[in-house]
Amino acid sequence: MILLKRFLLLTGALLIFSCGNKSEKNNNDWQVLFNGKDLDGWIPKIHHHEVGDNYANTFRVKDGTIQVNYDDYDTFNERYGHLFYKKSFSSYHLKFKYRFTDQWLKDAPSYTYRNSGIMFHSQDPKTILKEQDWPISVEYQMLADADDGNPRPTGNMCSPGTDVIYNNELDPRHCINSSSKTYKWDIWIHGELIVYKDSLIVHIVNKDTVLQYSKPTIGGGVANRFDPAIKIDGTPLKEGYIGLQAEGQGIAFKDILIKELD
């Protein structure tokens, strides 16, 4: 009996040790995409400019955040910009925080007010043409209260040059609103995105699941002046690049982490 008790105690200790190591290993699976100091590993692409040209220091690091900043702009001139991480991802869990600033260029389209996003399953930034406005991608769209009394949910889906299946059917809308509430513009919001290749996609806002859809494919409209060799409609989107959006509205991003999934 004494030997049996010792065996059970030893087995239990080994199980606890094993579980502890497994948990620690999982925690280490999170990769830091933004180091809080500089834009190392990130590639800018701004409409009217070549890949790698961070026009007027649009994307800059300030106070440990990546900031979309228009201090050095005279006019917006449709300079829709994106800052892409250098690596393509397929199945993953992305976490980030964002907060709008009070900066907005009044010659930008009105819909860009307190509006930004994170593009994913995007084409390689090296394939985006100089005069192409948006990358062929799917967007986790962010909105904030516009002080007009109208609801503005965040964590929505927009689809430049792509299609998705929503409620078991192809949805023709460019943007699909989430179920989130409307948030003030000047507070940090915790966003999450879970992507399983070309299968299920989940949007999360402040730990609440607010939108689910599936089967992203190349198709639809909105993106303009792209290379037709890249936009082959009907092609499943199983992987792609992640990009932070800049379209006339100031915003800051921080705590950008990713865990790749099986």
Backbone torsions as a table, in degrees:
resi	resn	phi	psi	omega
1	MET	NA	-41.0	179.0
2	ILE	-63.0	-43.1	178.7
3	LEU	-62.9	-38.0	179.2
4	LEU	-64.5	-43.9	178.7
5	LYS	-61.0	-42.0	179.6
6	ARG	-63.4	-39.5	179.4
7	PHE	-63.2	-43.5	-179.5
8	LEU	-65.6	-40.2	178.5
9	LEU	-64.2	-41.8	179.6
10	LEU	-65.8	-41.0	178.9
11	THR	-62.9	-43.4	179.1
12	GLY	-62.4	-42.0	179.3
13	ALA	-63.0	-40.9	178.6
14	LEU	-64.0	-39.2	178.5
15	LEU	-64.2	-44.2	179.1
16	ILE	-62.4	-42.9	179.5
17	PHE	-63.3	-42.6	180.0
18	SER	-63.1	-46.0	179.5
19	CYS	-63.3	-38.9	179.5
20	GLY	-62.9	-42.8	179.0
21	ASN	-65.9	-38.1	179.5
22	LYS	-63.8	-42.8	179.2
23	SER	-62.8	-43.4	-179.4
24	GLU	-64.2	-40.8	178.8
25	LYS	-60.9	-43.4	179.7
26	ASN	-62.1	-40.4	178.9
27	ASN	-61.8	-36.6	-179.5
28	ASN	-72.9	-11.1	179.0
29	ASP	-72.0	-15.5	178.3
30	TRP	-73.1	128.2	177.8
31	GLN	-104.1	138.6	176.3
32	VAL	-88.2	118.3	-179.4
33	LEU	-88.1	-28.2	179.4
34	PHE	-120.6	122.0	-173.3
35	ASN	-81.8	-3.2	178.1
36	GLY	81.4	-1.6	-175.3
37	LYS	-119.7	-38.5	-177.2
38	ASP	-154.4	-177.1	-176.9
39	LEU	-98.1	27.7	177.6
40	ASP	-58.2	127.4	179.5
41	GLY	92.4	0.2	-177.8
42	TRP	-116.6	145.2	-174.4
43	ILE	-125.0	118.0	178.3
44	PRO	-83.2	145.6	169.2
45	LYS	-141.7	116.1	-175.9
46	ILE	-121.0	135.1	179.8
47	HIS	-53.3	135.0	-175.8
48	HIS	81.9	0.6	-176.9
49	HIS	-132.3	156.7	-179.3
50	GLU	-74.6	158.0	175.2
51	VAL	-56.4	134.4	178.9
52	GLY	94.7	-12.4	179.4
53	ASP	-87.7	104.6	178.9
54	ASN	-86.4	73.8	-172.9
55	TYR	-52.3	130.5	175.5
56	ALA	53.2	29.2	178.1
57	ASN	54.0	42.9	-178.7
58	THR	-55.1	-47.3	178.8
59	PHE	-100.5	122.2	-178.2
60	ARG	-143.9	160.3	177.7
61	VAL	-100.1	126.6	179.6
62	LYS	-145.1	127.0	178.2
63	ASP	53.2	41.2	176.2
64	GLY	75.3	15.3	179.1
65	THR	-125.0	156.6	165.6
66	ILE	-87.2	121.7	-176.2
67	GLN	-115.5	134.4	167.3
68	VAL	-87.5	115.3	-169.9
69	ASN	-134.8	133.8	-176.3
70	TYR	-113.7	24.7	-179.8
71	ASP	-58.4	-32.7	-174.6
72	ASP	-100.0	15.8	177.1
73	TYR	-95.4	143.7	166.6
74	ASP	-91.6	-49.4	175.4
75	THR	-137.9	157.6	180.0
76	PHE	-72.3	-48.0	176.0
77	ASN	53.4	42.7	176.7
78	GLU	56.3	32.9	179.0
79	ARG	-84.0	68.7	175.5
80	TYR	-67.6	124.2	-174.1
81	GLY	-122.5	157.1	176.7
82	HIS	-144.6	141.1	177.3
83	LEU	-114.5	110.3	-173.1
84	PHE	-98.8	140.3	169.2
85	TYR	-73.4	148.8	-169.2
86	LYS	-68.2	-15.1	-172.0
87	LYS	-115.0	146.2	174.7
88	SER	-86.8	143.9	178.8
89	PHE	-125.9	157.0	-177.6
90	SER	-118.6	-70.7	176.5
91	SER	-113.2	127.1	-173.4
92	TYR	-166.7	167.5	172.8
93	HIS	-120.2	115.4	-178.9
94	LEU	-106.0	135.0	175.0
95	LYS	-124.2	145.7	-179.6
96	PHE	-163.5	164.9	172.1
97	LYS	-127.0	145.9	178.9
98	TYR	-141.9	155.5	175.4
99	ARG	-151.9	130.7	177.1
100	PHE	-72.0	155.1	171.7
101	THR	-107.1	177.2	-178.5
102	ASP	-88.1	12.9	-178.3
103	GLN	-95.5	125.7	175.2
104	TRP	-148.8	130.0	179.8
105	LEU	-82.6	120.8	-171.5
106	LYS	-72.3	-13.2	174.8
107	ASP	-90.6	1.5	171.1
108	ALA	-76.2	155.8	178.2
109	PRO	-56.3	146.1	-175.0
110	SER	-60.0	-29.4	-177.6
111	TYR	-70.3	-13.3	-179.2
112	THR	-80.7	-7.6	-178.1
113	TYR	-63.7	123.4	-177.2
114	ARG	48.6	49.5	-176.5
115	ASN	-140.1	129.8	173.6
116	SER	-155.5	-165.4	-178.6
117	GLY	-178.1	172.2	170.8
118	ILE	-121.9	121.0	177.7
119	MET	-84.9	146.1	176.1
120	PHE	-146.7	168.2	-170.9
121	HIS	48.7	36.4	-177.1
122	SER	-82.8	154.9	171.0
123	GLN	-61.4	157.5	177.0
124	ASP	-57.8	129.2	-179.7
125	PRO	-57.1	-25.7	179.3
126	LYS	-68.3	-17.3	-179.6
127	THR	-97.6	-0.6	179.0
128	ILE	-82.5	123.3	-176.6
129	LEU	-73.2	158.7	-176.6
130	LYS	-56.1	-41.1	-177.1
131	GLU	-99.6	15.0	174.9
132	GLN	-82.2	129.3	-174.8
133	ASP	-79.4	-53.0	-179.2
134	TRP	-120.8	147.2	175.9
135	PRO	-73.7	148.6	171.7
136	ILE	-68.8	114.6	-167.9
137	SER	-170.7	-179.0	168.9
138	VAL	-116.6	148.2	-174.6
139	GLU	-123.1	131.5	165.1
140	TYR	-86.9	100.2	-173.4
141	GLN	-85.8	140.4	178.9
142	MET	-117.4	129.7	175.4
143	LEU	-128.2	160.7	174.4
144	ALA	-138.3	166.3	180.0
145	ASP	-52.7	127.7	179.9
146	ALA	-97.7	8.4	178.7
147	ASP	60.5	31.1	178.5
148	ASP	-116.6	6.8	178.3
149	GLY	83.6	-2.6	-179.0
150	ASN	-97.3	144.7	177.6
151	PRO	-66.7	142.2	176.2
152	ARG	-138.6	82.5	178.3
153	PRO	-62.9	155.5	177.1
154	THR	-116.9	172.1	-175.4
155	GLY	72.2	31.5	179.1
156	ASN	-82.1	174.8	175.9
157	MET	-116.0	130.8	170.1
158	CYS	-125.7	156.6	-167.3
159	SER	-136.5	75.7	175.5
160	PRO	-71.9	109.8	179.2
161	GLY	73.8	22.5	-178.6
162	THR	-142.3	167.3	174.1
163	ASP	-130.1	155.0	174.6
164	VAL	-138.2	162.4	173.4
165	ILE	-98.9	123.0	179.3
166	TYR	-130.3	131.6	-175.0
167	ASN	53.3	43.3	173.8
168	ASN	67.7	18.4	176.3
169	GLU	-149.2	157.3	177.7
170	LEU	-64.7	123.5	-177.2
171	ASP	-100.2	120.8	-175.2
172	PRO	-77.6	-9.6	-176.7
173	ARG	-69.4	144.3	175.8
174	HIS	-69.6	-38.5	178.8
175	CYS	-127.0	141.7	176.5
176	ILE	-120.9	122.1	-178.7
177	ASN	-72.8	146.8	175.2
178	SER	-87.3	-179.8	178.7
179	SER	-95.1	11.8	-176.2
180	SER	-71.6	162.5	174.0
181	LYS	-82.1	173.8	177.5
182	THR	-87.8	131.0	-178.1
183	TYR	-112.1	150.6	173.4
184	LYS	-61.0	153.8	-174.6
185	TRP	-75.9	-25.0	-168.9
186	ASP	-104.4	24.7	177.1
187	ILE	-118.8	152.8	177.7
188	TRP	-75.2	130.2	177.7
189	ILE	-112.7	136.5	179.0
190	HIS	-95.8	112.8	179.4
191	GLY	-107.9	150.7	175.2
192	GLU	-141.0	148.6	179.5
193	LEU	-137.2	124.0	177.2
194	ILE	-114.5	123.8	-174.2
195	VAL	-126.9	127.6	174.1
196	TYR	-114.4	84.6	179.0
197	LYS	46.5	-121.9	179.1
198	ASP	-103.5	26.1	179.8
199	SER	-105.2	-118.4	-174.1
200	LEU	-79.4	140.8	174.0
201	ILE	-129.5	132.9	-175.6
202	VAL	-125.8	130.6	174.6
203	HIS	-105.4	134.5	-178.9
204	ILE	-127.8	136.3	177.3
205	VAL	-128.2	121.9	-179.4
206	ASN	47.5	45.0	174.9
207	LYS	74.4	4.5	175.6
208	ASP	-103.6	130.1	174.2
209	THR	-71.7	122.7	-172.4
210	VAL	-118.2	-12.4	-178.1
211	LEU	-163.3	139.4	174.6
212	GLN	-138.9	139.9	176.0
213	TYR	-156.5	-178.0	-173.0
214	SER	-152.3	175.3	171.8
215	LYS	52.3	56.4	175.3
216	PRO	-67.0	133.4	177.8
217	THR	-137.3	159.1	172.8
218	ILE	-71.3	134.1	-178.0
219	GLY	166.8	-167.1	175.9
220	GLY	66.1	-167.7	-175.8
221	GLY	-122.1	-141.7	177.3
222	VAL	77.7	-56.6	177.7
223	ALA	-65.0	139.3	-175.0
224	ASN	-129.2	150.4	174.0
225	ARG	58.9	39.6	177.7
226	PHE	-89.4	167.9	174.0
227	ASP	-76.8	117.2	-178.4
228	PRO	-61.4	-20.0	176.9
229	ALA	-71.1	-19.4	179.1
230	ILE	-89.7	-39.3	-176.0
231	LYS	-90.6	85.1	177.7
232	ILE	-103.7	97.8	-173.7
233	ASP	-57.3	141.2	-179.7
234	GLY	93.1	-7.0	179.6
235	THR	-75.6	123.3	177.8
236	PRO	-62.9	139.6	176.7
237	LEU	-96.2	102.7	-176.8
238	LYS	-101.6	-12.2	179.4
239	GLU	-163.5	173.3	177.7
240	GLY	164.6	-176.6	-175.7
241	TYR	-92.5	157.2	178.1
242	ILE	-108.2	130.1	-177.8
243	GLY	-136.8	139.0	175.6
244	LEU	-87.8	136.7	-171.4
245	GLN	-95.4	147.4	173.7
246	ALA	-138.0	113.6	-179.4
247	GLU	-139.4	42.2	174.9
248	GLY	104.2	-11.5	-179.4
249	GLN	-111.8	129.1	177.4
250	GLY	-69.4	142.2	179.9
251	ILE	-158.0	155.5	176.7
252	ALA	-126.1	143.8	178.5
253	PHE	-124.1	146.0	174.9
254	LYS	-154.7	172.6	177.0
255	ASP	50.7	52.9	-178.4
256	ILE	-91.4	110.6	-176.6
257	LEU	-126.8	151.4	177.2
258	ILE	-141.2	142.3	173.0
259	LYS	-124.5	119.8	178.8
260	GLU	-76.0	139.5	-175.8
261	LEU	-109.9	153.8	176.7
262	ASP	-70.4	NA	NA
